[in-house]
Amino acid sequence: MISATEQALENCGREPIHIPGAIQPHGMLLALEEPSLRVLHASANAGEFCGVDFSGLLGKPLASVAAEAARAISALCAQGDPATLSPLRVVIAGKNYDVLLHRSEGLLFAEFEKASDLSVQNFHRRLQRVFADLRNSESPEALYEKMATFVAHFTGFERVMVYRFEFDWHGEVVGECLTADVDSYQGHHFPASDIPPQARALYSRSWLRIIPDASYTPVAIEPAANARTGGPLDLSQSVLRSVSPIHLEYLRNMDVAASMSISLMVEGKLWGLIACHHRMPRVLCYAERAVCEIFGQVASLEIAAQQERRRLADHVQATTIQARFFDIIAQEHNAVEALVKYTPELLEFMGASGAAIHVNEITTLLGNAPSEKDTGMILDWLKTQPLQPLLVTDSLQKLLPTAEKFRETASGLLAVKLSLVEPQYLLWFRPEVIETVTWAGNPDKPVDEHTKLHPRKSFSAWKETVRGKSRPWKEAERRGAQEVLNALNALLLRRTERLLSLNAELEKKNTDLNSFAYIAAHDLKEPIRGIANYCSFLREDHASDLSPEALRKLDTIDRLAIQSEQLLIALNHFSRIGRMEVAPVETDMDALLDGVIDGLEDLAHREKVKVLRAGKLPVANCDPVLVREIFSNLITNAVRYNDKDEKRIEIGCTTGEGGTVYFVRDNGIGIREKHFDSVFVIFRRLHAQSAYGGGSGAGLAIVKTIVERHGGKIWIESVENEGTTFNFTLGAA
Amino acid sequence: MKNDVLIIEDLDSDFEMVERGFRRVEKAPARLVRLRGVREAWRFIDDMDAGSVPGLIILDLVLEDGNGCELLEAIKGRPGWEKVPVIVWSAYTEPGVRDECLRVGAHDFISKAADSRVTRQNIADIASAWEARLLSF
């Protein structure tokens, strides 16, 4: 349902305000034919101004009623563009008039207003001073106030406001000067519909509009149809143009009789207005208006200068903060910690009130952010959005309706995806604009319910337009976010590079270690074998000379030598596995396992082991030689570390989301959880070597190496005295 | 001489192990010639008449002055020596080495072990094979 106010505003937006067909009554308008200056159109009050009967004016040359004025106008038009050369002082029927001329649609428009003795020259020194003063404003806010103050004192209007258009063309009163006891509108917001597009277009073309008396009765221009085009007369450039009745009603509701607005143009765009109100009718002569126009133009330049200064300062500040911020995160080990540590800066240079960091499935909230749950909801939604790599919105609820409930904190969202593959995000939040707006006007002052057009109504109307909206993200801020992303990536890249070089170093060390292990294993075998050989010679040659005690010790030396050799063989084998190329091929795992079990048949028979197969194994891409070793080692261990009378081993696999998980389960002695990692360390034994059949201590280390060389994982589930399950995957291959 | 056994081995205790093994067999070789390295081996081989090739060569692989496997290949390529049985006796466990030795003509590949019972058994096997003339040459 559309309210009456909205209807009125809607109508306002469609109103063709440049062709009202009428003027305000404080002057006279003639549209003349050149060069004859024949009167083709005249405002209905023209007869009165010229002291003749109106009917005697239309169609006649101007010279026939005002010969001197006609001569002066002809002379001026001959010199050049009459719009830039006027005003012209003329006398008609014994009275002085200032005439403003302009050409439009092939007609020469002449607007006559009562002349004043003032000229712009009278205000020369005053203008010089005020312009210098404007230049010295220490802030934009100070500048706006000075502008309002000057215009108020110069024109005598009671309320002068500096009205700035915002990004969405809604307006805000950013400076004000009141010289009487009238309502203040400082900080007041007006919806864009209050000054509709066609009005803004008009304001961009002319520097000043004035309504001396809002209760005036419009004076029609006759005939209504353009004598040249047949269409309505275009009064865009007319100073006397009659204004919209809606606007007049608005003014009257505000208790405003006289109104004037001066355009402020910055960078070729309508930046705002100096809007002047007076409760009594008020006429400004041409010279005064000219001063206001000049003032508006100079003020516009000052606004531009101030804006540029602020932009520079902002930029310098943002750059400084960013540079410091990037320095910090570059030094930090953990980027998230760095971001948290630098929260104020992270929020400040992005002009955000809150932020969230989502890295490695952990969300960290900073500043004024939605709850963890709500942020989680935003993140879930973001994961479905194509970010490239930013997502920027000043109205999140438009994209994500459920975001309505936390619009106070997060109407605006700027999201950066930190990683191409991982769901890692950095989010900045901005509150709903409405939350940040206060109006200095008296909100308790009663407003007549029937008064549909009123600033208070405007304020409510504007509030509706910004519900669920935040201040928009500026280009500079998007760039800022992009730079943060770049900095984090650079950091990550540096870290990756460091990691790569560390890896290379590690690899080299591993290779060295492997070669060492290999050389050591081989070269050490020789002296150890030597020791064993001499023990054997000693026994052969001197057994009778030796005491039983000495012979036992000889046996011990022999045994230790053999044990040393076994360790060396295991080390050698382990190092070889580490150096071996993994050569994956399509492998029938079931057949492979058959082979392994067959190979261990003796062992199984000896130990009375029951080997169960839990279903068939699939075909897998792996190195069969190495994988055979995995099963062989795990099965051997399952048999070896088992003290049950009936030893059982179950082998099979499960297939889930993470791929195939193979398992080898036994009913053996089990492994305590605290040893889950250490069992995989080479030569780390949990039991005396003599216990449980004396393995070399390299088996599980070899298994783990093979699993990892395949890109897989291995893990243990175990209950002491009940059994152990070794689970492993063979990676994505 | 067909009654000779060459043992190319740099480690004294390993040689002694072989020596002791052959002492136990009834028909001992006429000579058990110990050669310590590749150069010594070549000097000896070069001095031999083509008709007096040995009956058996026991060869270690990792020698102080060279590679036993290459020596094996060279011996096997020498006219008149093609059929001399060579048994490689090494602590070398790298897979592939065994296959390589067999490929270039080794009669057998036996791993050295610290366990003297194993070693004795291995050498007893070699010696008794020799004794029984089971080695074909």
Interface residues (C-beta under 8 A of the other chain):
Chain A: H522 K525 E526 I528 R529 G530 I531 A532 N533 Y534 C535 S536 F537 E540 D558 A561 I562 S564 E565 I569 N572 H573 R576
Chain B: L11 S13 D14 E16 M17 R20 V62 A91 Y92 T93 E94 K112 A113 A114 D115 S116 T119 R120
